[in-house]
């Protein structure tokens, strides 16, 4: 199957796209004809979770041999429940719990599989040199990627996170990471600084003669990698299947989804599910105080020239939402010149306007809303008091926005992190005074909620810190090169 860049007619196959991460012109890889090959989506609704994943992924990434085996290696025994992503009823709504994996955030769903895809692509294409994974994280991708790639032969992984921009638990998860092929570093800056330098690093490091001679190849674990989006499509199907099974809907009736959004990867996967035929009604894009996407959907103007807020939902503190580019490609009918112009303007001037006709098409499938810090906190407290349901800060943003959009179709709210990753915020929101120490906070949360601390977080206490460095964004590229060259000597 051929995939192409969003910014030109550069084409390659999906194996190379997963290995390369980003197209050479800076665009993202997309399957231009997504959804045009026939797909019997109804048939996968009755399958077991792993078989369903295999069926959908075989369709989305047909070039990979042995997908069933890759899926089993990725997921079997790694999640807290056999369903992988359980659907829970809370009041009138449904919550899709995506945080039952090893790092307690939804990133585990995709990042458990991505290393398997990269290994398979390496062996199918006969690549010899090491694949180096460069990752910018707003908090959750980092740990999930480190866990997925640790000690995977032929790979190395670098993770950069905004120093002071992640929760204490998120930081501890990363700096204590085990594995011989991992490197974690704090950056003085925010997530956008990390992400834009990582994007520049691909171009710079690919042209470095010394690194080339040593056969290093670079790829990405961020949702700019097409291998991250495909696995996320699966849980939209599993949520739909659960609603049919419970008799809440008949097969074919629409379901709305509200998605707490940062880099637009999670919600784009919902749109991909819709292209595959799943009766997705509306996709509601929920933002925190960094409401650049809400404004875009309302006005058609994407403008990143605004204050950046550090919120209680740090994984959504993003002003440049990368995967929106893929949506622009699709709704403009693959107009790469238009996408290239918009992305160029975003880089040069910090904003662009998307044509009204295309915006209208976009609004047929998407709606958007945002929520303040006070509303996030109020929502966590209210859900706990009224429904006995404990949710994290990111999921609370989605809950709040979902309330504005509730209609005739069932509403599924995607819950992206365990409340135990943000214990101080969640404790204050439910009216408790959080203790100083993050572990005491988790214990208090468990005691007053009766919900056990997730396995992966319980084990963090007392783990030695392996990575304590902090550098400026301008040092990142040199840092990567130096580490790689030093290691080989
Ligand atoms: C990454 C993340 C998000 C945002 O997902 P995108 O795919 O970047 O839109 C939301 N919530 C949590 C907890 C996350 O880790």
Boltz pocket constraint, residues with backbone or C-beta under 6 A from the ligand:
constraints:
  - pocket:
      binder: B
      contacts: [[A, 105], [A, 106], [A, 107], [A, 139], [A, 140], [A, 141], [A, 223], [A, 260], [A, 261], [A, 262], [A, 263], [A, 264], [A, 265], [A, 266], [A, 267], [A, 315], [A, 316], [A, 394], [A, 416], [A, 417]]
      max_distance: 6.0
